[in-house]
Amino acid sequence: MSVAALEEIQSWNCKDSLSGAFLLLNGICQSTFIISLLCSEKLLAYTLPIKSEVLKILSEKGPRKLKF
């Protein structure tokens, strides 16, 4: 859901929709939420090459031949 959509919903006459949109908009615009998203993006960028290597190994050896 985008910020523009939530801002549009805030102009509706439905009290429940307006309240929910207000809470979501305030939540996603807080700095802690934005920092969490940026940290998650960075972490997942590190795991992508690992995932590729694991999939390569699994496709070569098959999941039943792996020993941990």
PLY file of the C-alpha trace (Angstrom):
ply
format ascii 1.0
element vertex 68
property float x
property float y
property float z
element edge 67
property int vertex1
property int vertex2
end_header
0.00 0.00 0.00
1.44 3.37 -0.90
1.53 6.57 1.10
-0.63 8.32 -1.51
-3.33 5.64 -1.18
-3.35 5.97 2.61
-3.60 9.75 2.33
-6.56 9.33 -0.04
-8.30 6.94 2.38
-7.92 9.55 5.13
-10.29 11.81 3.19
-13.08 9.22 3.20
-16.16 9.61 5.41
-15.84 6.11 6.88
-14.49 6.51 10.41
-12.94 3.01 10.57
-11.12 3.38 7.24
-9.92 6.85 8.14
-8.62 5.69 11.50
-6.87 2.63 10.05
-5.25 4.68 7.29
-4.06 7.25 9.80
-2.45 4.59 12.00
-0.77 2.82 9.07
0.50 6.09 7.62
1.97 7.16 10.94
3.53 3.74 11.43
5.29 3.54 8.09
6.51 7.12 8.21
8.30 6.71 11.54
12.06 6.64 11.34
12.35 3.31 13.20
10.24 1.57 10.56
12.27 3.08 7.73
15.55 2.10 9.41
14.24 -1.45 9.90
13.41 -1.69 6.20
16.86 -0.45 5.20
18.57 -2.92 7.56
16.44 -5.78 6.23
17.33 -4.83 2.67
21.04 -4.84 3.51
20.83 -8.19 5.33
18.93 -9.83 2.48
21.47 -8.50 0.00
24.13 -10.48 1.89
22.06 -13.66 1.92
21.27 -13.66 -1.80
24.69 -14.98 -2.90
24.52 -17.62 -0.16
21.11 -18.74 -1.40
22.44 -19.03 -4.93
25.36 -21.19 -3.78
23.12 -23.46 -1.71
20.74 -23.94 -4.62
23.68 -24.73 -6.89
24.98 -27.36 -4.46
21.52 -28.87 -4.02
20.99 -29.13 -7.76
24.40 -30.79 -8.23
24.24 -33.30 -5.39
20.56 -33.58 -4.66
19.07 -32.94 -1.21
19.32 -36.58 -0.06
23.06 -36.81 -0.60
23.92 -33.86 1.63
25.27 -34.66 5.09
25.36 -32.10 7.85
0 1
1 2
2 3
3 4
4 5
5 6
6 7
7 8
8 9
9 10
10 11
11 12
12 13
13 14
14 15
15 16
16 17
17 18
18 19
19 20
20 21
21 22
22 23
23 24
24 25
25 26
26 27
27 28
28 29
29 30
30 31
31 32
32 33
33 34
34 35
35 36
36 37
37 38
38 39
39 40
40 41
41 42
42 43
43 44
44 45
45 46
46 47
47 48
48 49
49 50
50 51
51 52
52 53
53 54
54 55
55 56
56 57
57 58
58 59
59 60
60 61
61 62
62 63
63 64
64 65
65 66
66 67
